[in-house]
């Protein structure tokens, strides 16, 4: 198993540009989520999905869109990048979508800089 | 409201010293889960432990041990005989049953000096 994979590893955008951060897992996990990590603030939940076709907002969803067309993939889209979205983004997944506190396993992260 | 506080921003110890990382949480729920993750300099997040609110037994895994005390809402992590490879940022997290959400603390950066 490759686990949770994220691409790209690094990305630099200009303000106003759009892009998609990719996340995939090969563990047949139902639950997937996106977090952003900012200095001194820990990790904050952006969006999550409890299965294909089902997504919901987390703590800081503004400026981001998600979709879940397959169990394996959970892309995060930035519609119009802003400097405030400069951060490290982590995707995570867990097996169960009924036991909400199942252990989440994290991808390696994407470091995004918006100029 | 849910909250996780890791008051120690950064700790430096000399190799072979014992070190305890503090985690204090707030929740109104009676069923919840607590986690510790390690983030080494390479940046990935590594799962260390998961504990549910009904299991107050302390746990030991090699040089790592965890002390869960509901009376003080704490879930502290101790590394015995620290090593340079333990240098990392350690995060404590809380999840209430049914919320699909982890609340992370701000992390404690541990530096183990040779």
Interface residues (C-beta under 8 A of the other chain):
Chain A: X31 X33 X35 X40 X41 X42 X43 X44 X45 X48 X50 X56 X58 X59 X88 X90 X92 X100 X101 X103 X104 X105 X106 X107 X108 X109 X111
Chain B: X4 X32 X33 X35 X37 X43 X44 X45 X47 X50 X52 X91 X93 X95 X96 X97 X98 X99 X100 X101 X102 X104 X105 X106 X107
